[in-house]
Amino acid sequence: MREWLTIVVVSLGTVLPGHGWERIHAGQPRHRYPLAESLTATNAIPPDLSVECGAENATIKRRLAEGESLHGLGERFDAWDQRGRIVESWARDRAQGGPQSSYFAVPFLVSSAGYGLFVNCTGRVRFDCGATQPDELRIEVPEAGVEAFLFRGRPREIVAEYTRLVGRPPPVPDWVFAPWISRNSYISAYEVDRVIDQMERHRLKAGVVVLEAWAEGLQNFRFEERRYPNPRQWIRGLHGRGYRVVLWETPSLWDSASTYTAAKQNGYLVLQPDRSKLRLDWLENGVKMDFRQPAARQWWRKLHEPLVALGVDGFKTDGGERHPDEWFHNLHPYYYQRAAQDAFAVRDRQGITFARAANPLCAGHSMFWGGDQHSSWSDFQTVVRAGLSAALCGFPFWGHDIGGYAGTPEKKLYIRWLQLGAFTPLMQWHGLTPREPWYYDEETIRIARYYLDLRWRLKPYLVEQGVPLWRPLLWDFPNDAQAWQVDDEFLLGDDLLVAPVLTERDERTVYLPAGDWTDAWTRQKHTGPTNLLYRASLAVIPVFTRNGRRLNLSPPPAPPAIELTGPANERGVVPTRRIVRVQHSEEITVSVRDGGEVTRDVPPEFEVQPARTQQGERVTFEVLLPADLPVGSYPVTATSSHGSVRVTLIKLPRWRQTVREDGYVDLGNESETQTTFASPRGGRTRLHLSSGDGLTVWLNGERVFDKQAHRHAEPDEDAVAIALRKGNNDLRVRVSHPPAGIGPNGFHLRVEASDGPESGFPKKNH
C-alpha cells in the first residue's frame, strides 16, 4: 500500500488542532489554490517570520542561519540547494525559459533548519533565497495579502503534512512501473507492431506504449484510421501482448480540427483583449483552450470518454505552461490534467495522466516526466536533482526521457541514462530520434536486455514501497549535513541507494550515510558514513542495499573481446549492416590472444590496426574499403580467443542526394531518384530496403518492388529477389505518401553480393 507517512504533530502556539502546520494570513489574498483541507482563518504570525502587506504586494521575510540550505520549489534542474539563488514560481517551458526555469510552479520549500514553507498564491511568487541579503529569505507575493503555511519537523514529516494540505495521489495501477516505449513518434499501428515484434526478437520486454501521432488532427480525439485501422481491436491486441496504451495530447486546437467549430461557438477558446483567438508559438499556430470555464473543462472531459471506452489506458497531457492570465497561468495545468483524468472515473476505469507542467495541486492526481532535455552529458547531470526536488515537493510518480529528448545520445550516454531509468519511478524511452537499443550494437542490446529484465524484477519492490519512491538522502538522514548536499544519488524506496554514473568517466564518488550497506554487485559490505571511489564498468550502475534487502544483480553482460569498426555514426558506434571501409576482397579472419596482440601474421593485403580502448576491455580493428569494390554487402568476421565478431559491411550505390553513414538516403523535397552501378558478374541476388511511407523500385526499367505503408524507414525491413545484369544496372526509387502519410521522405537500400545471399566478397579477379 503506497501511503505518505503519518507524522507526530509538533505544537506551534496557534497550530490548528490535529494538523502539523501553522496558517499565516495577512492582508487580502485573493488568488489562492483550492486546498484539500478546510481551513479556519487566523492572523497569527510566528516570531521567526515577518510579513508586510502593501497596496499591490506582500513580503515574507525570515532570517537564514549560517550553513542553512533550502530545497524544493518545484522541479529544479539548475541546483539542488537554492541558497544564494532567486527562484520564481512560474510554470515555463525550459526550451524558452532557460536553465533556471521549471515546468513546475510550486511555491514550497524545505529548509535544513527544520521547517517548511508553502505560499498559497497562484501568481508569480518570487523567492530570494539569500541572493540579495545573504542572511535573509525574502518572499515577494504579487498581491496585497498573503496566505502561507509553516511546517516544522523532519523533511518526511513536513512533506507528509504539506501533501495532506494540497492533495495526495491515489494509488496508481501497477502497470505504470513496467518499462515504457515511446518516440517522437510512432506514426501507425504498423510501426508500433513492428517495434514490439523487434522487441520480442531481441528478448526485450516493455509494458506500455505511448502514441504521439495517433490523431486525425490537433486536437480532435479521433484515431487517424488509415494509419490506425480498427483501433478498438488493435488496442485489444496490444493488451493481449501485455502492453498498455497512452495517448499524447495538448491543450490546443488547430482550426482544421473537427472539434474547433464547437469550441469556437461555445466560447471555449482563450481570447485576447481585442477578442481575437490566442495563437501559440508551439505546435503550428494552435489556438488555446480556456480551462478557466467549468463548461469547457466538462466538454474536454467528454471528448476523452470515447477513447477510454476503446480501451485507452492513459493520456500524456503535454504542454500546459502557456496561458496569458497571470493568475490562472499556474493553475492551468491542474484543470487541464484533471479534465482528462476525470474521463476514467466516468467510465469507472483506472487510468492515468502523464504530464509535464505542474502546480501544487497536480501531485494529487497525475504522473510526470522531466520535460525536454538534450542528449548531452550536461543535461543528463541535471535529471537526478530535478527528480529529487520534485519528490520533495510531493510528486512521487516521476520519470524522464531515457537518452534525452532532443538530439541523439552517443552509446555510453545512452547506456548510462538507461541504467538510471531502470531505477526511476517511471521508466520511459523517448526522444526525437529512436531510442530502441538495436539502433546501437549488440553490446547495447545485451545491456538493455539486462536492465529491462532487472526492471521487471524490481516491479514488485516498487509496488510495495511507500511514496515518494525517489528520496533524497536527507529524507532518512536529516541530521547528516552532508546528506543535505547530495544531489547525484538517491534512495529508491526504503532499502536501495542508487548512485548513477553521470559523466563520461567510468567512476564516481559515492557517499554512504550512517549504517551498514552492501554493494549489490560485489556483495562487499561498507559501514557509513563514508565516501568511496567507485569504478563502474559500462554495464554497471552503483547500487547498495540495507536492512537485509538482497538485490540479486548477476554479473553484467560481458563486452566483446574485439570489435570491427570504421566511421562512427551519430550514436558513436558502427552498427552491423552499416558502411565501413574494407581493404581486402575476401573474408577476413583476425586471431588475437589475451591482451590484444596479433597471434599470427596478417596477410599483406590487409590494413588491420588493433587499438585498445580504456581499461583494456576491447581490441578494435579498423577495416579499410578499396575504392573499386563493387556495390554489394560483404560479411567480415574477426575471431579471438574469446569468440568471434561478425559484421556485414556495405558498399552502397552512389546517389546524388545526401547519404548518412547508416545508408539512409534523404530525398529532401524530391519524391524520386535514380542511379547506375556496375555489377562485375551479374546474377541473382536481393535488395534490402525500407522507406518513410510507400516505396516503389524499378531495376533496369522493370518494377521489382512496391509497398505502401505508414512508417519510418528502418534498415533491411523488406527484401526482394532481383537479377542483376553484367555491367551497368539502372536503379530508380520513388517514395510516396498515401493519404494521411507522414513518414520522412527518404529510404534505405542496399544490394547483396551477386553470388548469393550474404555469401561473401567477390573473387580477387573481380
N, C-alpha and C positions, 0 to 999 in steps of 0.2 A: 504494500500500500504506500503510494508516494504522497507524503504529507509534510508540511512545514512543521518544524519542531515547536512544541509548546514551551513557553518561557515562564520564568518566575518574574512577576511584576515588581518593579522597583518603585517605591513610593517617592514622589517628587512634589510634595506640597499639594498642588492642585491637580494632580493626576486624576483623570476620570475613573470612577470605580470599575475594576475589572479589566483595565487596559494598561499597557506598558508605554503610554505616550502622554505627552502634555500638549494641549492645544494652545496655540498663541494666536490671538485675534486682536487686530488693531485697525482703526480707521474703517473704511468702507470697501472691502474687497468684493468685487462683483464677478470676476471671471475665474471660476473655480472648477476643478474636476469633480464630477459626481462620485463621491466616495462610497465604498461598500458599507461603512458604518454610519449609523445615525448619531449625530453629534449634538452636544449641548454647548451653547455659547459660553465663553469665559474670556476675560480680558487680562488674565494673569500673565506677567512677563517674567520668566526665570531670571534670577540675578546675574547669570553669566551671559545674558543676551541683552542687547539694546535694540529698540525698534523706534524708528522715526517715520511719520507719515506726513507727506506734503500734499500739495494740491493735485499733483499728477503722478507721484511715485512714492514708494515706501522703501525703507532701507533697514536691513537687519545687520547687526554687527556682533562679532564675538572675538575675543582675544585668542590668538593662537599661541600654544605653548611651544617652547623650543623642542625641535625634533618631531612635532606633531605632523602626521601625514593625513591626507584627505583623499577618499576613494569613492568610486561610483559615478554619479552624474550621467548615467546612461551607458551607452556602449562606446567606450573611449579607445580609439586607435592610437592617439598621439602619445599618451602617457598613462601609467597606472596610478601613480601618485600625482594628484593635481595641485599640490602645494607649489606656489610660485606661478600659477597659471591663471588665466581668465577663461571661463567657460560660459557660453550662452546656451541656455536650454531652448533649442530651436531645431526641429527636425529638418534635416537638409541632406540632399543627395551629395555624397562625398565627391562625386565627379565634378560638381560645381562649387562645393564649399571648401575644398582643400583638406589637408591632413588634420586640422584641428576641429573639423565639423563632425557631426554624428547623425546617423539616421534616427537616433532615439532622442526624444526630448523628455528627459526625466530629471526634474529638479530635486534630487535626493542624493545625499552624501553620507558616508560613514567615516568617522574620524578615529584615528588610533588613540585619541584621548578618551574614548569610551562613550561617545554619543553619536547619534544620527540626526539628520535634519531634513525635513521634507517641506518644500514651499508649495502650497496648493494654489498655483496660478497657471492658467493656460497660455499666458503670454510669454514674451521673450525675457525670461529671468536671467540676470547676469550674476555669475559667481566670481568674485575677485578673491582668489584663494591665496592671499598674501603676495600678489604680484605688485600692487601699488604700495601697500604698507606691509612689510614682511611679517609683522606680528598680528595681522588683522584679517579675519574673514569678513568680507563685505558682500552682502547680497542685495542687489538692486531689483526691486519689483516694479513693473511699469504701470502701476495704478495706485490710486490714493488709498490704499489699505492693504493689509496682508493677513493671510491665514497660513500658519505654519505649524508643524508638529515636531516636537523634540523628543527623541528616544534616548535612553541610556542603557548601558549594559554591554555585553559582548556582541560582536558582529552578528552571530547567528540569532541572538535574541532580538537585536534591533531589526534585522531584516524580517524575522517572523512577524513582529508587530506591524511593521510598515506594510507588509503584504496583506495582513488582515485588514488594514485600513483601505488599501487601494484595490484589493481583489487578488485572488489566487486562482491559478488554472485548475480546472477539473482534471481527473486522471485522463491521460491520453491513451489511445489504443496502442497495444503492444507493438503493432506492425511498424510504428514510426521508428523503432530502434533497429530495423533492418537497414542494410545499405540501400541508398537511393541512386538511381542513374538518371542523368539529365544532360542536356547540352542546349546550346542556342543555335539551332534547335533540331529535334526530330520533326520531320515535315510530313510524315504519313504513317499509317498503320503498317505499311510495307516496311518502312525503315525501322520502326520500333521492333517489329517481329525479327527483322534481320539482326539487330543488335542483341536481342535476347537469345537468338539462335547462336550467335558468336560467343556470347557469354557462356552458354551451355557447352559449346565445343571446347572452350578453354577451361571448363570446370570452375567458372566464376559464378557466384550466386548473389543476386540482389533481391530486393523485395518490394521496391517502389519505383515507378517510372513517372517522371514529370514531363508533361507535354506543354510546349510553348506555342508552336504554330499549329494549333488544332482548330481554331475557329474560322468561320467564314470571313469575319472582319472584326475590327476593334470597335466596340465590344458587343457582339450580338448573341453570344451564349448558345450558338449552334455549331455543331461539328461541320467542317467542310467535308461533305460526304463523298466527294470524288477522291479525296486523299484519305479519308477515314470512312470507308463504306460500312454500313450497318454497325454503328458504334456500340449499340447495346450488346450485340452478340460478340463483338470484338473485345469489349471490356470484360464480359463474362469469361471469355477465353483467357485473358490475362490473369484474372482471378484464379482460374484453374491452374495456371502455371506458377502461381504463388506471387503475383505482382499486384500491388495496389496502384491506383491511378490518381494523379494530382494534376489539375489544370491551371495554367497560368492566366492571370488577368491583370488589368489596370483599371483605375477609377476614371477612365476616359472613354470617349466615343469618337469614332470617325463619322463624318457627315454621311458616308455611304453605308453605314451600318443599319441593319433593319430596325434597331432599337432607337435610332436617332430621332425619328419623327415624333414618337411618343414622348421621349424625354423633352424635346423642344416644346411640344404642345402643352404638356403638363407643367412646364416651368421648372424642370428638374436640373437645369444646367446653370452653372455659375455665370452670372452676368457682370460685366464691368460697369463703371458709373455711367457710361453712355448707352447702356442697355445692349451692347454687343456681347456676343459669347466670348468667354475667356478661352483663348487657344494657348496650348503649351508648347514649349520648345522641345518636348520629348515625345517620341513616337508619332512622327509625321503629322504634327499640327492637329492633334485631337482636341476635342472640347471636354471640359471638366464637369463631372457630376457634382451636384450640390448636396452633400450629405448633411448639411445643416437642417434639412427638411425631413421630418419623420416620414412623410409620404414618399419621398424619393428613396429613403432607406428601405421602406417596405417594398417598393417596386423593384429595387435592385435585388432584394432577397428572393422575390418571386421568380426573377429571371434565372436564379440558380436551381430552383426546385426541380425542373425537368432533368437537369444534369445529374442531380442526386438520385432521381428515380432511375436514370440509366445505369447507375452503379458507380458513379464517380466518388472517390473517397476523400478528396480534399481539394482546396483551391490555393494556389500560390498567388497571394494578394500583393503583387509587386507595386512599386511606387508608393504613393501616399504622403510624400514630402512637399507637395505643391498645393497650396491654397492661398488665395490673396487676402483672406480675412485674418487680420493679425491676432485675433482672439480664438479663431476656430482652426487656424493652421496646425497647431499642435494637437488639437482634439480630433482632427480629421482622420488619422489612421485608425482610431478606435471605432468610429461609426462605420467606416468603410469595411474594416475586417469583420465587425460584428454582423453586418448585413449578410455577408457570405456565410459566416458560421451558423447563423440562425436558420439557414435553409435546411441544415441537417436535423435540427430539433423539430422542425415542422414535419419532416418525413420520418421522425423517430429513428434516426440513424446516428451513429457516432462517426463524425468526420472531423477534419482539421482544417485550419488555415495556416499558411506558411508565409510569413510576412517579412518585410524589410524595414519599414518605418514603425515607430512605436512612441507611446506616451505611457505614463504610469498605469493607466487602466488596461492597456493592451495585454500585459502579462497575465491578466485574468482569463484569457480565452484563446490565445494564439501561440503558434510556434514561429521561430525566427531564424533568419540566416544573416550573416555579417555583410551583406551587400556586395559591392563590386571591388575586388582587389585586382591588381595587376599580377601577372605571372612573374614575380620578381622576388628575390630573397628579402629585399627591404619590406615589401608589403606582407610577405609571409610572417615576418617577425612581429607584425602588429596584431596578428589574429588572436594569439593567446590572451593578450591583455584586453582585447575587445570582448572576448567571451567571458573573461573573469569579471570585468566591470559590469557586463550585462547580468551575469548571475548574481552579483552583489546587489543589483537593483531589482531583483525579483523575477528574472526571466530564465527559468531553468531549462527550457527546451529550445536549444540554440545550436546552429551549425554554421558551416562556411563552405565556399566552393573549393573543393579539392583541386589544387593546381592553380587557383586564382581564376577570375572571370575573364579578364582581358589579356590577350596575347596567348602564347603557347609556352608552357613550362618546359625547360630542359629536363633531362631524365632525372638527375639527382634531386632537383627541387620537387619534381612530381612525386617521387617516391617518399621523400620526407613529408610532403603535405599529405599524402595518402596515409602514412603511418599516424600522423596527428588525427586525421579524420576517423580512423578506426577507434580512437579513444575519445571522440567528441559525442555529446548527447545525440546529435543528428549527423549522420554520415552521408554526405551527398557529393557525387561527382557532378560538376557543372562548369561550363565555360563557353566562350565564343567559338573555340575550336574543339574538336572531340577530345574527351578525357578518358576514353576507354584504354586500358593498358596495352592492347595489341597494336596501338599506334607507335609503340616504342620497340621493344625487342623481347626476346624470350626471357631474359633475366627479369625484366619489369613484370612480365606476366606471372612468373613464378612468385615474385614478392607480393604482387597484388592478390594472387590466389591465397597466399598465406594469410594476409591481413583481412581479407573478406571472410575466410574461414574463422579466423580469430574473432571477428566482429560477431558472427553468429554464435560463437561460444560465449561471448560477453553478454549477449542479449538478455539471458535470464538474470544476470547480475544487475544490469541497468534497470530492468523492470522492478527488481526488489528494493532498489535504493530509494532513500528519501530525496527531496529536492532542496537546493539545486544539485544537479549531477556534477557539473564542474564547480569546484570550490577552491577559492584562493587559500593559500596556506594559513592566512590569518583566521580563517573560519574555525579551524581546530586548534590554532596556536596563537590566541590573541595576546598573550603575554610575551611573545617572542618578537623582539624588534626587527630581526632580520626577515622573519616571515612576512611582515607587513610590506616589505620592499620587493618581494619576489614576484615578477610578472611574466616569467617564461616557463613556469611549471605549475602543476595544479594537482589537487586531489580529485580523483574520479570516484564519487561515492565515498563510502567510509574507509575502504581498505586499500586503495591503489593510489600511488603517487606516480605521475607521468611527467617526464622531463624531455620534451621533444627536442630533436636536433634542429635548430632554426637557422644555421649558417652552412656555408659550403664545407667547412671543416667537419671532419667526422669525429668530433669530440666536443664536449661542453663541460662546464662546471655544474654540478648538481648539489643543491642544498637539501639535506635531510634534517628535519626538525627533531625534537626530542622523541625518543622511543626506539624500538627495535624494527629495523627494516631489512627486507630480504630482496636481493636482486632477482627479479622474476626469470631472468635468462640463465644466470650462473649459479643461483641458489646461495651466493655469498651473502653473509649477514653483516649488517652495519648497525652501529648504535649512534643515534643523533643526540644533540645537534652536531653536525659535521658538514664540511664541504669536501667534495671529492671530484677529481677529474675523471670523466667517463669517456672512454673511447668506444665509439659505436660504429661498427661496420655498416655498409649501406643498407643492409636488411634489418637493422636493429634500432628500435626506439627504447631509450632507457625507461624501465618500469620497475617500481619497488612495491612490495606488499607489506601489510602489517596485520595485526590482530589474528594471526594464524591463517589468514587467507592464502590459498595456493592458486596461482595462475599458471597453468601448465603451458609455458612457452617452450615449445620444442626448438631445436637449433634452426635458425633461419635458413632459407634456401641458399645453397652454395652457389657462388658466382662461377661463371665458366672459367676454365683454366686458360683459355685462349680466345681471341676474337679475330675475325676477319673484318677489316674496316676500310673506309675510304672517306669521301667528303661527308661530313655530318649534316643532317637536316636541322630544321629549326628546333627539334626536340633534343638535339645533342647526341643523336645516335644515327647509325646507318642500318636501318632495319632490313630484314630479309626481303628479297624482291625489291631492291632499290638500285639506283645507278651507282656502280662502283667501278674503279679503274682496274683492268686486268692486263697483265704484261704477257702472259703465255697463252697459247691456244689449245692447251689440253688441261684436263682436270688436275688440280694442284693438290698434292698431299704434303703437308709440312709436319714433321715429327719434332717434338721438343720434350726434354726431360724436366724434372722438377727444377725450378729456378729460372726457367725460361730460355735456356740456351739451346741452340740448334744442335741436334744429336748427329746429323749426317749432312753431307754436302747438299746444298741446294743447287739444282741444275742451273747453268749459267743464264738460261733464258728468263729465269725468274728474277724479279726485283722484290725481295721479301725482306723487310727490315723489322725485326722484333723490337718492341719498346715496352718496358714495364710501366704499369700505372702505379698509383700510390698504394702503399702497403704491400706491394708485390702480389696483388691478388690476380692480375691478369697479365698475359702477354699478348700484345696487339700486333697484327701483321697487316700492313697496307699492301694491297694488290693493285698493280697499275695496268690500265687498259690501253692496248695499242690503238692507234688512230684508225687503222684499216680493218679492225674486227667487224665482221658483218653484223647487221641487225639481228638480234636474237636474245635468248635467255640462257645463261650458262651457269650450271651448278659448280660450286667450288667447295671443297672440304679441306679443313685443316684438322689434323689429328695430333693428340698429345698423349702423355701417359695417363691423363685423366679422362680421356674420351675424345670426342670429335665435335667440331662446329661446322655446320653446313649452311651456306647461303646461296641464293640464286642471284647472280649478277646480270645486269641488263644493259644491252646496247639498244637504245630507242631509235625509231625513225626520226629524221630531222624535220621539225615543224617550224613554220615561220613565227608562231606565237611563243610566248613565254612558257618554258617548261621548268617546273620545280624539280628539286633534287629527287623527290619521290616519284617522278614521272608524270605528274599531273599537268595537263595542257590547258591553260586558261585562254578561252576564246574571247574574253573581253566583251565587246559589243557585237561580235560576229556570231553567226549560228553554224558556220560550216568552214572546214579547212581541208586541205589535201597535201599530199607529199608523194615522193617517189623514192624508193630504196631498192638496193640491189640484193639479190639472193644468188650466191655463187653456184648453187646446185639446183634450186627449185625443190619441189616435192611437197608432200603433205605435212601440215603442222597445225598449230592452233593460235588463235588470237585470244588474249585475256584482256578484258575491258570492262568499263563501267562509266557512267556519266551522271551529271546532275540533271535529273528527269530523263526524257527519252533519248535514245541513241540509235542512229542508223549508220551502217558502214557498207561501203562499196569497195571491192577489190577488183582491179582491172576491169572496171565497168559493170561488174555483177554485184547485186546486193547480196551480202553474205550474213548480215545481222540486222535485226530490227527489234527493239524493245521499248515500250512506252511505260514508264513508271514514275512515281513521285518519290524522289530520293536525292541524296547526295552521292557524289562519285566515291566509291570505295575500290581500291586496287583489287583486280582479279575477281570481282564478283561474278562475272559471266565469262564463259569460254565458248568458242565456236571453232569447228574444224574448217580449215581452208587449204587450198592448194596454191602454192607459190610457183610462178614460172621462173625458169632460169633467166638471170639477168634482171632488168628493171621491173618493178611492180608498182602500180599506181594505187594509192590508198586515199579514199575520200571519206570524211566523217562529218556527220551532221548531228548536232544536239538540238532537240526540240522540247518545247514546254507545252504539254497538254493543258486543257482548261484547269485552272487553279494550280498549275505547276509553279513552284517557287525554288526549285533546286538551282545551285550555282551553275554558271554557264561554262562548263568545261568537262574534261573526260580523262580517264586513264586508259592507256592502250599499250600493250607490249606483245611481241611476237616470240613464240618459241623457236628454238633452233630447228631447222627444217629436216633434220634426220631423226625426228621422233620426239615425243613429249619429254621435255626437260632432259634430253639424252646426253647432253654434254657439249663440249666445244667442237667446232668443226675441225676437220683434219688439217694438219700443218700446211699441206699444199694448197689450201684454200685461203 
